[in-house]
Amino acid sequence: MHDYYNLYYIEMRLILTTIITALAVISCNSADKSVAENHNYMWFDCEANYATLSHPDSIQFYLAKCKDLGFGNVVVDVKSIMGEVLYDSEIAPYMGDWEGVERPRDYDMLGYFIEYGHEMGLKVFGSLNVFAGGHNYFDRGVVYMDKAAWQSICYHNGKLTPISEIKSNYNCMMNPSNPEVQEYQIEILKEFARKYPEVDGLIFDRVRYDGITADFSELSKKQFEEYAGVTVENFPEDILSWYDENGKLRDSWVPGKHGKKWIEWRATVIHDFVVKAHEALKEINPDLIIGDYTGAWYPTYWQLGVNWASKDYDPYQVPQYQAWATEDYHKTGYAEMLDIYMTGLYYTLITKDDVDKATGVVGQRSEAGMDNSLTYCYSVEGGAEIAKEITKGVVPVIGSIYVEQYLGDFTPFGPAVTQALKSTDGVMIFDIVHLNKHKLWDELEQAMKNAEN
């Protein structure tokens, strides 16, 4: 009898141990899943937040605030549109001052983000503006230094013009197809990955052309001719024309006879760069989460040379896209190269029903590649729907909201955040500076709670 009770006791202990272990595993898995599925990102722009982020205690304060609201991730700009970086680099110039505020070269802003963020259980991402090289409003950046030859040549209002001379455009972009530009940017990305092995991820920004009018350099002409197997006899008019048959300047451009192939080639340039960058970064840190931000307006985003769709999405099969998509355009899709995709739902209209009720263009349409059409694409709900459709489930889609899209009337801001959370896999807020400036923290908190209901 004594042996029986001993055996029974041992068996019960084994059973209880098994149950407790199983519950612990379930609990851990649930916790891991919760962290993995927190795709809420707060963005910290490097220029707008330069003064604030020059103090470690401010970094700690805002990280805690983001954590309290339910954000599991922060994105920190570490390479500005000027091509200057906010860490000690041996390749790119250091951004040691902005608007009268100075930082010493050894001030490790991202290091503080990683230290404090990880203590709080947050994931920290660095963001790098890849093909941007200058700020035309300040005549500042690498294209104003020793990289002038790398800037885009734009076919602007019928004239070939260096982008640094187009002062209506603040963003001085480089030519993405230039092999020297690509190699330079890859080396910066690799240096960043080696310098910050503890960073959770990296977000590409401005991995694109400036717009449909760029780049029309002689280099691009030669590269396209080799790609397409043609000789462009009338350049750039055979690609993109500003003049009518009488030689009169038009109000807007029209595609030339090689226009569609040119569009395909430019998308191939960006695709191949993303693949190259992905491979280089993963070789250094296989665990690095690689993400990308683009605008959500896919029907016109081809103007920027970017196809952020899955390679299995074929726009040529969509009748309204055949005006610009070739039969091979789908091969330029690069969603499979991403671990996270942030899509810019920078729209005033929230739902598709709002579009149906609208009687004209609503809200600012100032982002590169946008047009003035009144379609479902230009609503938070509709744009998210398209993004989910064309990425084919190969990457989490993060609905991104630009706070100052609602400047003048912030009433739609909360509903936009709620809609993005409901329609995509998470939300990215651009930018924290606008939340402070316009005192919208309470609205953001309520919007995130509304999405849970």
N, C-alpha and C positions, 0 to 999 in steps of 0.2 A: 504493500500500500504506500509505504514511504517512497519507494522508487517511482511509483505511478505518479504521485503528486510532484515529485521532482521533474519527471518527464513532462508532465502537463505544464508545470511552471516554465520550463525551458521553451516548450513549444509556443506558449502564450507570449513569452518575451520575444521570440523570433517573429511571431505574427505582428505584434505591436511595433517592433523595430522596422519590419517591412512596411507597415502602414505609415509610420512616421517618416521613413525615408522617402516613400512615394509622395506623401503630402509635401515634403520639403522640395522634392524635384519639381512637382507641379507648381508650387509657390515660386520657385526660382524661375521656371520657364515662363510663368505668367508675368513675373517682374521683368524678365528679359524681353518678353514680347511687348510689354507696355512701353519700355524704353525704346525698343526698335520701332514701334509704331508711332512714337511721338514725332510727328513731322511738322511741328510748329517752329518756325525760324524767325528770329528778330535780326534785322540787318542794321549794321553800324557803318554808315558811309564815312570814309576817311577824311574827307574835306569838311563836310558839315559838322562833324563831331570832333574835329581836330583839337580844339581847346579843351573840351570836356574830357576826352580820352587821354589827355596829357597828364592826368592824375590817377594813380592806381586806386585810390579810394573811390573815385567816381566809377571806375570800371567795376569794382566790387559791388557798389551800390546798385548799378543798373543790371548787373547780372542777377542779383538777388531779386530785383523787381520783375525781371523776365521770368525767372523760375517760379515766383509766386503766382504769376498769371497763367502758368501752364505751358510755357515755352520750354522745349527740351533742347533747343539748339540756338546758337548765335552765329551770325556770319559777319566777319570783320574784314573790311577793305584793307588790304595791305599793299596794293599796287594801284595807284591813282590813274585817272585818265591822262595824266601828264607823263606816265611812264616812270614816275618816281615811286620808290618803295618806302615802307614805314618800318623797315628793319635794316640792320647793317648788312649790306650786300657788297660783294666784290664785282658785281656785273652792272646793276642798275644804280642810278643816282639816288641818294637818300633824300627823302622829303623832310627836311629839318625845320621847316617853317611854313606857316600858312596864316595869312591875315594878321600878322603881327605877333603871333604866338610861335615860340621857338622850342625845339626839343633837342637835347644832346643826342649824339649818334648812338650812344649806348642805352638809350631809353627803349626797353623791349616791350612795347605795347602788347603785342600778341602773346608774349610770354606771360604777362599778367592775366590776360584773358584765359589762357590755358590753365594756369595755376588755380585761379579763383573759380573758373567755370567747372573744372573737374572736381574741385572740392564740393561743389554744389550738385554734382551729378549731371551737369550740362555737357553737351557736345559742342566743340568749338571748331568752326570752319574759317579758313582764310579765303578771301575773295581777291582775284587778280584780274584787272582790266587788261586783257591780252593785247589786242591790236590797237589800242588807243595810245597816242604818243604826244599829246599836247592839249593845252587849253587855249583856244583862240581868243578868248576874252582877256587873257592875261599875257599872251605871247610867251607862254611858259611850257616847258616840257622837253623831252629828248629830241623832238623834231626841230626845236628851236636851238638845240645845242649841236651835237655832232651827228644827228641822225636825219638831217633835212632831206637827204636823198631817198629816204625810205617812205616819205609821206605819200599819201594817195594823190594821184592826178585825177581831178574830177572833170567830167564833161558837163560843165555848169552853164546853163543858159546859152548853149551853143559855142562855148569856148573851153578849151583845155586849160584848166586852172589848178595850180597847187592848192591843196585844201587849206593850208595855213593862210592863204589870202582870202578865203571866204569867211569873213568875220561874222556873218549871220549864223554860222555853224560853230558852236562852242567846242565841239568835239573834233580834235585834229587826229584823224585816223591814219594808220600806216597802210601799206599795200600788203594784204595777207598772202598774196601769191609769191612775193619776193623771198627766195630761199634764205637770204641773209636775215630777213625779218623773222622768218619762222625759226631759224636756228637760235637766234638771240632770245626769242620768247621761250623756246623749249629749255634753254640753259637757265633762264630765270626760274621757270617752274621746277626744274630739277634741284636748283640751289635751295628753293623754298622747302621742298620736301625733305631734303637732307638737314636743313637748319632746324626744322620743327618736326622731329619724328613723333612727338606726342600729340600733334594736331590731329583732329578726327577726320577732317576732310578739306577739300579744296573746291571752290566754286568758280568756274569759268564765267567771265563776263566780257562782253564785246568781242567774242570770237566770231567776227563778222566783218563784212565790208561796211563802209560808211552809208552806202545807199546804192540805188541803181546807177547813179552817175559816176561811181568809182569801181575799179581803178582803170583808167584809160592811158596808162603809161605805155611806152614802147615795149617794155618788158612784158606786160600783160598781153599786148597784141601778139608778140612772138610766141608766148606760151599757149595762147588760145589757138593760133594757127597750127601749132604742132599737135595739140590735143584733138582738134577737129579735122585735121588733114585738109585745110583750105587755105587759100590766100585771100586775105581781106583787102580788096582793091581800094575801097573807099572807106578809110578809117577816120573817125569812128562811126560815120553815118550808116555803114552796113551792119553795125551793131545796135546803135541807138541814134535816132535822128531828132534834131531840134528844128529842122527846116522842112518846109513844104516843097512841092514840086516846082514852085516858082522861086525857090531860094529865100523865102520869107521866114523869119524866125517865128516859131510856134509859141503858144503859151505854155505848152508842156511837151515832153518828149513822146516819141512813138518808137516801137521796136523796128530794127532794120531786118534785113533778110537773114542774117546770122544770129538774130536776137535770142531765139530759144536755145540754140546750142551754147551760146555765151552764158546763159542762165545756168544751164547744166554744168558747164565747166567751172563756174564760180562756186557752185555748191559742192563740186568735187574737191576743189581746193580746200574748203572748210572741213569737209568730211575727212579728208586725208590728214589734215593737221590734227583734228580731234583724235583720230586713231593713233597718230604718232605720239601725241602728248599723253594719251591714256597709257600706252605701252611704256613710255619712259617713266611715268610716275609710279605705275604699279611695280615696275622692276625695283625701284628704290624702296617703296613701302606697299606691299601687297594689300595691306588692310586699309589704305587710304581711301576714303569715300570720295568719289569724283562726281561733281555735279556741274550743272550748267544753267545759266539764266538766259532766256530769250523772251521776246514778246509773244503773246498768245495769238496774234492776228496772222495765222498761217496762210490764209488766202492771198496775202500780199507780202508775206515775210521773205519770199523768194528774192525780193528786191535787194535784200541784204546778203544774199549768197548763202543762206542758211536753210538746211532741211533738217529740222530737229525731230522729224517723225521716225518711226521704225522703218527699217529697210523693207519690211513686209507691207508697208502702206504704199499704195501706188496712186498718186494723184492724177496720173494720166487717165485712169479709169473714171475720173470725175469730170463730167462734161465741161463745167465752168472753169476747171483748172487747165484744160487743154490749150488755152491761149498762151500758157507759159511753160507747162510741163512737157518734157519729152518722154518717149517710151522708156528711156533709161534713167529718168530723174530719180526714181525710187531707190536706185543704188546709192544715192548720196545720203540717205537717211542714216543718222548716227545715234539714235536713242539707245541702241544696244551697248554703246560705249559708256553709258552713264549709270551711276548708282542712284542719283537723285536728279530730277528735272524740275526747275522752277519756271512756271509760265506766267508771264505778266498780264494779269487780268486788270489792266489799267483802264477801266471803263466806269462811266457814270451810271449807265443803265445796269440794273442788277439782274433782272430775270428776262427770259425770252418774252414773257408777257409785257414787260416794260417796252421792249422793242416794238411789239405789235401796236402799242398805244401811242408811241412817239410819232410826232408829225414832222420831225426834222432831225438833223444831226444834234445829238445831245452830248455835252461835255467836251473837254479839250481832246484834240487828236494830234498831239505834238510829238509823239514818239516816232522814231525812224521806221519807215515802211508802212505807216498807217494811211488809210484813205478815209473818205468821208461817207462811205456807204452806210446805210442803216440796215444792218443784217444782224442775225442772232450772234454772229462772231463777236460783235461789239457789245456784248453784255457779259457779266461775270458768269452767269449760268451757261450761256451759249458758248463762250470761249472755253470754259472748262470742259464742256461736252466734246468739243472738237479736239482739244488736247488729249483727253482720255482716249478718244477714238483713234487718233492717228499714231499714238505711241504704243498702241496694241498691248498694253499691260506689261511691257518689258521693263518699265521703270516707274517708281512712284512719282506721281505728278503733284506738285505743290502749287496751289493757287496763290499768286502773289498780288498783294494789294498795295498800291501807291497812295499814301495818305493824302498828299496834296492834290490828288485827282479831284478831291471834293472841296478844294479851296473856295471859300465864299459861302458854301453851304455844306457842312459836314454831316448833315442828317443821313445821307446814304452810306456813310463810312461803316457804321456798325452792321447794317444789313449786308454790305459787300463782304465783310469779313465772315459773317455767318454763312453766306452763300458759298464762299470759297471753301470753307471747312466742310460743308455738306456735299459739294460737287466734286471735290478732289481729295487727295490723301493727306492734306494738311494745309497750312497757310504760312506765307512769308510776308512780313510787314516791312515795307520800305517807307520811311526809315524811322528809327527811334527818335531822331532829332525833331521830326514833325509831331510826334506824340507829345513831346515836351513843349514845343513851341505853341501848339494849339490846345494843350491840356485835354488830351483825348484818352488818357489811361482808363478812366472809368467806362467810357464807351467801348473801348477794346475789351475790357474784362467782361462786360455784359454781353457783348457780341459772341465771345467764346463760350459763355454759359448757354446762350440761346442755341448754339449749334449742337449742344449736348442733348437738348430736349426733343 
